[in-house]
């Protein structure tokens, strides 16, 4: 499992993402990170079925168009 980001690295990444999609399109709330950590693959369901918390992202980013996606890649 990956280590959580330190505060400086976390702030740097947040700032870079905010420049691309805006502050209103980024969240790091625990409830959002948990909700977006699972998909419909069997692996996600296995974690949940075993009572374990699936790995979560440091940030959830919402984009409004394909150029924002291209800029992130």
Secondary structure, 3 states (H helix, E strand, C coil): CCCCCCHHHHHHHHHHHHHHHCHHHEECCHHHHHHCCCCCCHHHHHHHHCCCCCCCCCCEECCCCHHHHHHHC
